[in-house]
Amino acid sequence: MNLPMDLTNLHAKFGEDPSTPYFEHERRQLHEVVFPELQRHCSTLGIDVEFIDIQHGTDVDSILEPTVYSQQMREIKACYRDSLGCFFLCLVGNKYRPYPQPLSIESSEFNHIYNASFDAGLDVALLDQWYKCNSNLVPPAYILQPPKSKYEHVELRRSDRCKKKQFLQQMQSWTEDSENLMKIIQYGARVAFEEGLINQVNRQKQRRYFMSGVHAHLDEAIQLSKSAGHQITCVVRQFEGLNPSDPCAAYYADITSHEGATFEEESVSGIQGLIDDIILSVERKNVHYFSIPWKECGIDPSFPEHHNYLQKFGDSVLSTLKGLVSDATTSSPEWEGLPLTIRKSVQEVVLESQTHLVNAHQNLHALGVSQSLDSDCGPLIHIQQLMLVDEDKIRHTPIVVCGRNGSGKSTLLSQVLMYCTEWLGNDVVKIFRHVGKTLTSTYTPELLRNLCLHISLVFGFDITPKHYSFELGKLSIWFQDLLKFVETTTSDLVIVLDNLHDLRSPPNSQAAILGWLPWNLPANVHIICSVAEEHDTVIGLLKSRITTGDSFVHILPLNHMAAVSMLQSTLKDNKYVLTNNQWQIVKQRLSGQSLSPLYVKLLSQEARGWKSWQDVLDNEVPQTLRELINRILTRLENQYGETTLKKISSYLTCTHYGLREPEILELISASDFEGPGTNQEEGRREEFSPMDWFGIKQELSCLLKEYYVGNRPYIHWSNSFVSEIVKERYLSNTDDTRACHIDLASAFYSSFLEKAEEKSPKLLDVAKGKRKDTSSDLLREIDELWYHLLLSGDYKKLKRDAICNFEFLLSAVRGASIGYLRNILEFVRCQFLDWEVELLYNMTKQSVDVLSQDPQQLATEILNWLRPFKGNTF
């Protein structure tokens, strides 16, 4: 399944050394001119732009840090996977080095390289010092030891705990070791290749030994697919008359260090090879060449020719990026070709359905081949039997999947969605909703309304004006009627509702959660839902309505034997094994325990950090999920600092739908957001950079999950139990919680105003057939805004910026429905008593039918209901 199209990531790689002026002015042009203009252009198409400058916020070239370099490679793949239009922007100058250190080399290949270098009399002691064989990898490989294992203060940014002189000395020592190490590896690889010992089939792998960091980044992007070159933009800037004796020349080119400075022949050859790859592999119209005269200081914006170059550079890149986005959106749905009466309904259903199908597909993708073969299929077979047996009955009940948090309910329902076509035949209509992960699936009326629209559109049932009421009672009747219509067809309807307990309703309306759910279904209608056992109230209500015990499918905890088997399968899918001693400790610690698949998933992530030469201690294998999660968080605090991790974790925990990566970076980096109380003794650790986030995201990947909301990806905790542990750890203080909600309310209010401005008519003059920004694009900001204002305790601001703000009310009614707005008012009324809120609540109650038909009548309805109060004082 293709990922949603409403997402554009731009991954930019700039220069070699951010501490020098190399591409400094070009980067400023991109940040200050090109990308703001590109964002404005894309906002008219309903497309987001994410720009990642991987050199931002570092004191040294990030390529010198092997782990960070590896993270950059993963980000390139992620940008390609998620992007519409350009996903990689590469700037090429006269400088070629440095070369990145291979993070791992297969043992057979390493041995040939080692032997060739040893025979040549090279100092192979460096190889022994920096590379160790990890036989836990499949196949075994030699892995590079972290630079900090020898040089304590080597990192991308200098800490306040380290003096500048000491930092520079250690960085210089590591750079020299790195250069000498690469010379040895390159020599050994060249000789071993010429002797026919390595990489005779995979010659691209052989080339990587001799590529600089920028060249390897570009090569990685090009190799992703045959068409990847069409989504890459390159700028080649060459200086005319560059003098190698000039003191500044070393910033812009690789200069030999001996007397009579000249350009390094190897680097000159490398630059030419890089340009040749660009010519051969990147779309010609996406490549721009500039030749400019050399000035002693490098680029000088006050120099006329350099000033003109910077302007042409910005115009060329902007034009290319706009063109790539426009080309990619030519296949956008022709919404304007639909009749006005059903256009909004079709858009809502398509958007919601696509979002949840992508999320379900991700659940299956996370389940590896070995795990699929070795997993317990009992619950899946039980559901299959219930669905097939029910075909012989006139009526049947919904199927309820029960299990504790982390037991695998979501994965099971995703499997049901995949296999139900094989079970029931090809004529099956499948509807999947992950309750609580989007605004439409969070509130009962909105979920029910969207289900009704989905069924009506797929089966071709009429949608008449009487169906536009958003009262829960009328929606329930409509839903029941639709199921009766489906009964008369030859198709099967399968509705899958994951995490039904996450439906939100005001405290005084708990019956709304399940009151609409039919308990007797036609033979060709199947409803399968999941409920966490921790929500015993919901399960109790279901059991009181569904008397047949067979309709409940229970996912039992794993015993220690099943947990070990699942761990082996998970490690196998990740090409990893453990030593006998390591397995012995694991089995001893898991013996007699009842465990969840989530525990096994997290433990496998930890186990992939165990090297074959390491002994595993008992405390490295926690016996409970709570201990394991806390161990992971403690390790990350030690690595990235408590301040950073606490802020990221707290913000994610407080949001409903998660945060996008640019939002996380802004919340952590901007001084406007203080966040929860943190340890302020971490010095420059608080200066957050994108590379910090890449590392944290990679290390936290086992606890995080990417969900799509409105076809945009948001990062959130993978399980509600993880969220609970994080809340206990970082938000036990009510002041910290309130501080987070205040920051989030401020951030979402700014985003709401910005998007509302983008919706102004002057920005909607776009070509026919392109997707325009609508009120539905504001829904996530709307839902998060009022929620955080309410929990921040500032009721005055809640009324001013949300509940009694006309722009907010109109956006809520137009983007969602009057039913959604009334849900918000219900929640607010339960928290505090206010006559204006009561007036608005009662007014909307009387205006449901009118505003259901035409949301634009909101202003008229408000004025009509306020007229009797004219002249009165309260």
N, C-alpha and C positions, 0 to 999 in steps of 0.2 A: 504494500500500500504506500502510495506517495504521501509525503508529508504535506501539510497545508501550505498553500501558496502565499498566504498573507504574512510573509516574513522575509526580510532581507537582512542578512548579516554581511558586513563588509569586514574582512580580516585583512589588516594592513601590516606589512612588514617594512619598517623604515630603518635604513642605514645600518651601520655596524657598531658604532660607539656613541651612545647618547651623551657621554660626558664631553664630546667634541662637537664642533659645529657642523658635522657631516649631516646633510639634509635637514638641518635645523629650520631653515627658512621655508623649505617645502612643507615640512610638517606643520609649521604655523599656518601656512596658506590653506592646508587641508582642514585644520581644526577650526580656523576662524572664518573661512570663506566657503570652501567647497562643501563641507559636510552640513553646515547649517542650511545652505541653499538646497542641497540634495534632500535633507529631511523635510523641508517645506514642500518640495516637489512631490515627494513620495507620500506625504500625508494627504494630499488631494486624491491619491489612489487607494487610501486605506492601507498603506504599506509602512511598516516600521523599518528603520535603519539602525543597526547596531554596529558601531565602529570600535574595533579593538586595536589599540596601539600597543604592541607587545613590548616596546622599549620604554614606555612611559613609567616614570617614577623609579628608575634604577640608576645606580651610580656607576655601574659597569655594564659592558655588553652582556645581555642575557644569554647569548650563545655560549659564553664561558661557563655557565652553570648547567651541567649535563641533564639534571632532572628537569629543570625549567625548559631546556631545549626540547626535551621529549614531550613536555606538556604542550609546547607550541605546535608540535606535529599533530597532536591529538586535536587541538583547536582548529587547525586547518581542515581536518576531516569533518569536524562538527560543523564548521561554517559551510562546507560544501554540501553536507547532508541537509542542512536547514535553510539554505539560501535560495532566494529568487534573484536572478541577475548575477552581479559580480559577487564573488566570495573571497577573492584574494587580490590585493593590490601590492605590487612589488616595485620598489624604487632601486635602480641600479646605477652606480657611479663608477669611479675609477678604482675604488678600493674593493678587494676581494676577501681577504682573511677577516676573522679567524675561522679555523676548521673546528667543527664540533667533535667532541670525543664520542666514540661509539659507546652507548650505554651498556650494551651487551654484545658479545661475539660468541657464536656457537663454538663449543669446545674443539670440535674437529678442525674448524677453520682457524681458531686461535692457535692451535698447536702447530699448524703449518706456518703461520705468520711468525710465531715464536722461533721455530727452528731456522727459518730463513734469516731472521734477524741475528740469531745467535751465531750462525755460520759466517755471517758477515762481520762479526766482531762488534756489533752494536751493544749498547748498555741495556741488556734485557732485564736488568735488575729493576728498571722502572716498570716493566710489565708485571713482574712479580709483586712489586709494591702496590700497584694501583688496580690490578685485576685478580679476582678470586673466582674459582670454579664453583658454581652453584648447581649441584646435581639434582636439585629439586625441580629445576626447569626441564621441560620436555620439548626438544632435546636439551641435554645439559649445555650450559653456556658459562662463559667467564663474564662477570659483571663488574662494571667500574665502581670502585669505592668512592663514597662522597668526598669532595674536596675538603670538607670540614673534618674528616677523619685525621687529617694531618695539619691543616691550617684552620684553626678554630674560628677565625674571623672572616673567612671567605664567604661572602654572600652578596646578593645583588645590591643591597643598600647597607651603608655603614651604620652600625648601631652606636648609640651614644655611649655604650659601655666600652667602645673601642676607640682609641685615639686615631686621628686621621693618618698619621705617619705609620702606625702599626698596620692599619687596614691596607694602605697602599703597598707596604712591604710584602704583606702576605699575598695580596692579589698579584703582585709582580712575580713572587715565587711560584704561585699556582699557574700563572700564565706561562712561565718558562717551562715548568714541568709538563704542562699541557702541550706546548709546542714540540718539546723533545719527544714526548710520548707519541704524538701524531706522526712525527718523522719516522720513528721506529715502525709504527703500525703500517704506514703507507709504504715504506720500503719492503717490509715483509709481505704485505698483500700483493705488491707488484711482482715480486719474485715468485711467490707461490702461484699466482695466476699465470705467469708466463710458463711455469713448469707444468701447468695443467692440473694443479692440485686443488684449487678452489674456484668457485663461481664460474665454471665453464658454461653452465646453462643460464644462470641468473646474472647476466652481465650488468644489469642495472644496479644490483647490489654491490658489485665490484666498483662501479663508478662512485658510489656514495663515499668511499674512503677518501676520495680526492676532491670532494665538493666542499665549498665553504658553507657556512650556515645559511646565508641567503640563497645560494644555489640549491642547497638541499631542500629548503622550504619550497622553492619554486618547483623543483623536481617532484616533491611530494604532491603538490597541488596538480601538476600536469598528469601524474600517473593515476589519479583517482578514477578517471574514466577517459574514454576516447573523446568525449565532448567537453571535458573540463577546460581545455584551452579557450573555449568560447566564452567562459565566465571569468577569465583572468584579465586584469589590466596591468600593464607594465609601462614604466617610464624609464628611459635610458638617458642619463645625463653625463656628457663627457666634456672635460675641460680642454680647451685649445691652449697650447703653450704652457702647460703645467710644468713648473720648474722643480725638480726633485731636491734641489739645494735650498729651496725656500723653507723656513722654519715651520710654516703651516702646512706644507705639502703632505707631511706624514698623517695629517688628519683626513686627507682626501684620497690618498693612494698608499700602497704598500711600498716602502722605501727601504733599501738595504741599509744596514747599520754601519758598515765599514766606511772608510774614507772614500771620498769621491762618490757621494750618494747617487744611486741610480734606482730605477724602478725594478722591483723583483720580477724576474722573467716568469717565474711560476705563477705569480698573481696576474700578470698581463695575459698569460695564456689562459688562466682560469676565467678572467673577465670575458675574453673572446669566446670561450666555450659556453659561458652563461648567455651571452648575447646570441650565439648560434642556436641554443635551445629555445630562446624566446622567438627567434625568427621561424624556426621549424614547427613549434608547438602551440604558440599563442596566436589567436586570431589577429590578422594584420591590422584591422581597424582599431584594435584595443591597445596597440603599442605606439608610443610616442617617443621620438628621438629629439634630443636637444644637444646642440654643441655650442658652448659659450666660452668667451675668453677668460683666462685665468687672471685673478687679482690676488695680490699677496695675502689678503685676509680670507680668501675663499669667496663665498657668495657675499656681495655687498648690495643690498637693496637700493642704496642711493646711487649706485652706478647705473646709468640709463639702460645698458644692454641687459644687466642682471634684473633690473626692475621689470623690463618687458618680458624677460624669460619667466619670471615668477607669475606674471599675469597670464601668459600663454599656458604655463603649466597648469594653473588652476582651471582655466577655461577648458583645456583639453581633457583633463581628468573628469571634470563635472559633466561635460558633454558625453563622454564615453559611458560614465556610470548611469546617466539618465537614459541613454540609448539601450543599455543592457536591461534596465528595469522595464522600459517600454516594450522591448522585444519579448521579455518573459511574461508580460501581462496580456499579450495578444490572445491568449487562450482563456482569459478570464470569462466567467459566465456572463451571458448577455442578459443581465437583469432587466434592463430597460425594455427588452422585447417582450416581457411578460405583462399580462393585463394588470392594471393597477389594483384590481380587487384581490389578487392572490400574490402579488409580487413580494410583499413583506412577509407573508406566511411562508412562501417557498424559501426565501432567504434565511429565515429563522430556522426552519427545519434542516436545510442543507448544512448550515453552519453548525448547529448543535449536533447533528448526526455525525458529521465528519470529525468533529472534535472528539467525541466519545469513541468512535471507531479507531482513531489514531491511538488514543490512550489504551484501548483494549489490545491493539496490535503490539504495543510496547510491552505489555504483560507477557505476551507469548514470546516476543523476541528475547526477553530476559531469561526465559526458560531454555537452558541449553539442551543440546541433543542428548547427552548422557543422562541429564536430569529427567528429560521426557521419557526415556526408555526405562529408567529405574524407579520412577515415582509410583506412588500408590494410586492406582486407577479406580479404587473402590468407589469413592464418591462420584466420579464421572460416570461409571457404569450404572450406579444407582439412579442418577438423573436420567440417563438414557432409557433405562427400564421404565421409569415413571412416565416419560414422554411417549414411549411406544405403547405401553399398556393403556394409557389414557385415550388413545385413538379408538379403542373398542368401546369406550364408555360414552354415554350421552353428555355427561357433565363431569368435571373434576375440579380439584382445588389448585391454587398456586403451589409451587415448589419452593421451600425455604431452606437455604443453605446456612447452617449455623457453625460457628467456630470462634475461637478466641482471636484477638488481634494478632496478626502475623501468622495465622495458620494457613494462608494460601487461598482465601475465598475469592479474591479478585482474579487470581490466575485460573482457578477452576471455572469461574463464569466466562472468562475469555475463551477457555477451551470449549465450553458448551456452545458459545457463539460460533466457533469455527466448525465444530463437528455436527451441529444440528442439521445442516443441509444433507450430510451423509445419512443421518438417521431418518429424516422425514421426507427426503426427496428434494428435487431442485426448486419446486414451486413453494418457496418459503420466504416470507418477509421477516427480516430480523431487525429489531430495534434494541439498541444498547444504550443504557444511561448509567454513568457512574455518579450516583447521587452525592451532591455536595461539592462537586468539583467544578461546576459552572453555575452561574447565577440562575439560569433556567432550570437546572436540576436540583437547586437548593431549597426552593420554596414550593410547597405542595401545589398551589394554584398554577404556578408557572410550569412545573413539571407536567401536570395533568393537561394543561392547555397545549403544550408542545407535543405531547403524545397524541392528543386528539388530532392536531393538525397533521402530524406525520402519518397517522393511519389514514386520514381522509385523502391526503394527496397521493399516497402510494396505491390505495385501492380505488381511487377515483370517486370517492363519495363527495356529495355536495357540501360546500361550506357556505351557509347562508348567513345573512345579518344576525339572525337569532343566536348564532353560535359565537358571536363576538362578545358575549357577556363573560366577565371574568370572576363571577361569584363562584365559590367552590361547589356549592350545591348544584348549580346549573352545569358546571363542568363535569361533575360526577355523573349526572344524567346523560350528558353527551357521550362520555366515555363508555357507559354501559350500552347505550344505543349503538355505538360503533361496533362493539364486540358482537352484538346481535347481527349486524349487517355482515360482519366478517364470517359469521357462522353459515351464511347462505352462499359463500364462495367456495371454490375448490382449493384455495391456498391456505397454507398454515401461517399463523402469526406467532412469532416468538418474541416476547418482551423480556429483556434481561435488565434487572435493576440491582446494581451493586451497592452495598452499604446503605440499605434502606433506612437505617437508624439515623443517618445524617440529614434526613429531611428536617428543615427548621420550621418551627411554628412557635408563636408566642406562648408563654407559660399557661395562659388561660385558654388555649386552644389546642391542647395536646391531641385531642381526638382527630384533628385535621391531618395528622401524620398518616393514619391508616384507614380513616373512615371512608375514603373513596375507593379503596382496593376491593375489587370483586372477589367473592369467596367461592362462587360456582362459575366455572368457565366452560365455554363451548369446547367440543372435542378438538377443534382445529386451532384453538387459542392456548398458548402456553406462556405462563408468567413465572419466571424464575428469579428470585431475589435472595440477597444475602443479608444477614444481620449478625453483628458481633455479640457473642455471649455476654459480654460485659454490660450490654443494654438489656437487662432482664425485663424491664417494663415493656419494651416493644415485643420481646419474645413471648412474654406472658399474654399480651393482647393477641398475638398471632395464634397462640395455642388455644385461646378461648374461642377463636373463630374457626380454626382448622382442626377438626376433631380427629382426622386421620393421621396417625403417627408416622406412617410411611412417607408423608409429604415433607417431612423434615429430614434433611440430609446433614448429618453431623460430621465435621472434620475433627478427628481426634488428634491429640498431641502425639508427637513422635517419641517412641521409646529410644533408648540409647543405641540399639542395633540399627534401627531405621535412620537415626540421625547420623551415625557413622557412615552408613551406605550413601546417604544423600550428600554428605560432605565429600566423599570420594568422587561421586559423580560431578559435583560442582567444581572440584579441583581439576578433574579430568577435562571438563569443558574449557577450563582456562589454561590447559597444558601445564599442569603443576602436580607434583607429588610430594610426599613427605617421607622422611627417613623412618626406619623402624622405631628408633627411640622416640621420635616425635609422635608417631602414631600411638605408641604405648602410653604416653602421657595423656593424649587426647582421649583414648578409650577409658583410661582410669578416671579422668575427670567427668566424663559423660555417663559413666556407669550408674544405673539406677535413676537417671534424670528423665523427666518428661519435658520435651523441648518442642519448639516451633520451627517451621521452615525459615522464618525470619532470623532466628538465632543461628541456624546453620549457615545462612547466607552471610551474616556478619562475621561469623567465625572463619568462614572460608576466605573472606577478605583479609582478616588478620593473619591467617595461616600462609597466605601468599607473600607475606613479608618475612617469613621464617626462612633463613638460608640453611643449606645442607650442613654447614659447619657449625651451626648454632645449636645449643641445647635449649629446649623449651622448659620453662619453669611452670610450676603449678598455677601461679597467679596470672600467667599468660593465657590460660584457658579458663575464663570465668564460667561458673556453673549456671548462672541465670542471665536472662536477656538484659535485665536492668544493669547488672555488673558489666556486661560486655559493652553496652552503649556508653556507659560512663568511662570505661577504659579507653574507648576510641576518642572520646571528647578530651580526656586528660592528655592523651598523646598529642593531639592536635594543639592543645593549649601550650604545651611545652615547645612545639615546633613553630607556631605562628603567633603566640602571645594570647593571653587570656582576654585582653581587651577586644581584639579583632574577632575572635571566635564567639565571644559572648554577645557582641553586637549583632553579628550575622545570625546566630542561632535565635536570639530573642526576637529580631524583626521577623524572621521566617515563622516563628511560633505564633506571633500575634496576628498574622494575616490570615484571611480566609482562603485565598486562592494561590498564595505564594507570591514570589517576586520574580521579575525578569532580571537578567544579569546586569543591564545598565542601571536598574533601580537599586540593586544591591551595592554596586560600585558607588553610586551617588550617596546613598545613605551612610556608607562607611567612610567615604572620603570627604564629604562636605562638612564644613565646620558648623553648619546650621543645625545639624542633628547630633545631639549629645548622647542619646541612647541610654541604656541602663547604667547604673553606677559600676565603674570598673577600676581596675588597678592602674593608677596613673604613673607608675614607676617604670613603664616600659619604653619611655623615650621615643625615639623615632619609629618604633613599631607602629605608632598610630598613623604614620604617613603611609596610607594604604595605596597599593599599586595593582593594576590588573593582573600582574604575574602572581601576586599573593593570592588573588582570588582563584586563578587557575589551579594553583597548588591545593588550596583548601577544597575546591570543588572536586578535584580528583580524589583526595583523601576521604572526603565526606560522601563520595558517590554511593557507598553502600547504604547510607542513611537517607539519601535524597532521591527524589524522583522528579522527572520533568512531565508536567501535565499541560495539556493545551486548553486554553480558555479563549473562546472566540478566535480560534486558529492562531493564537499566539502562545509561545511556550513560557510557562512559569515554573520556577523551581520551588518545591515544597518538600516537607518530610515525607518519606515513603510510606509511613504508617502512623496512625494516631498514637500508638504506644510510644514511638520515638518522640513525638511531640510532647507527650506527657512527661517523659523523663527529662527532656530539655527544659520544660517549664519548671519542674521541680528543682533543677540544677541552677538555672539562671534567673528565674522570675518568681522566686518564693517571696520576694519583697514586693508589696503592692506599689511602692513608689517606683520601682524599676518597671513594673508592668505599665503603670500610668505614663511614665516617661516614653516608653516605646510607642504607646498609642498616640501620644501627643505628636511625636516625630512623624509617625505614619499618617496621621490626619493632615499634618502640614504638607507632607509630600504628595498625598493624593489630592488635596485641594488644589495645589499648584498644577498638578497634572490635569485635573478636571478643567481648570480655567484655560490651560493651554490647548487642550483638545477642543473645548467649546469654541475657542477663537479660531481654530483651524477649520471648524465647520461653517464659518461665515461664508456667505455667497461668493465673495471675491476669490475664494480659494477653491471653489467647486466648478470652475470652468475647465472641465477636462474633456478629453475626447469621448465620443459616444462609445459605449461598450466597456469602458473602464470602470472599475469598482470605485464608487464614491464613498467618502466618509459619511456615516450616518450616526444617528443617536445611539445605535446599538454598540458603537465603538466606545461609548462612554460608560457602558453598564458596569464594567468591573470597577472603574474609578468611583462611580456612584455608590456601589454597594460597599466598597471598602471605606469610603469617606464617612458616611453616616455612622457606620459601625465603630470606627476608631474615635470619632467625635463623642459618641455616646459613652464609650469606655474610658475616655480621657477625663470624664467628669465635668467637662466645660459645657453645660447645657445652654448657656447663652450663645456660645459659638456654634453649637449644634443647630440651634434655631436659625441663626444668622446665615451660616454658610450652607445649610442643607435643608432641614425640614421646612423652614419658612422662606427659603430662597426660591424665587419663581423659576430661575434658570435650572436649578437642580430638579424641581418638581416636574417641569416640562420635559427635561431630558429623561427622567425616570419613566414618565408615562409614554413618551414617544418611543424610547428605546426598548422598554419592556412592556408594561401594561399598567392600567389603573389598579389591577389586582396586586401587582408588586408594590406599588406605592402604599396601598392600604396595609400590606404586610409590614412595611417599615414603620408605619404609624402605630400599628399594634404593638410592635416591640418597644417603641419609644414610650407609649402610654403606660407600659408595665413598669417603667423605670422611674418616672416622675410625673407629677400632675401639673398641667399647664393649660390655661384656658385657650390659648391660640392653637395648641396642638389638638385639643378636644374639638375646637371649631373646625379645623381642617379635616379631622377624622370624620366628623359627622357630615361635613359638606361632601367629601368624596364618596361617602356611603350612599348619598342621594344621587350622585352624579355618575355612578358606575355604568349605567346603560348608555348615557350620552358619550362619555369619554371612551367607552369601549368601541364605539362606532367612529369617533373622530377625536383623537387626543388633542388636536389643535384648539378644541373648545375649552381647554383648561382655564385660560384667562377669563373667558366669558362666564364660566361656571363660578369661579372664585368671586368675581365682581357681583354676580347675581346674589350669591349667598351672603356677601358682606354688606349689601345695600341696606338691609334692615338695621344694621348697627351704625349706620351713618349718623353722626352727630352725638352719639352716646359716648360716654367716657367710662372706663373700667378701672 
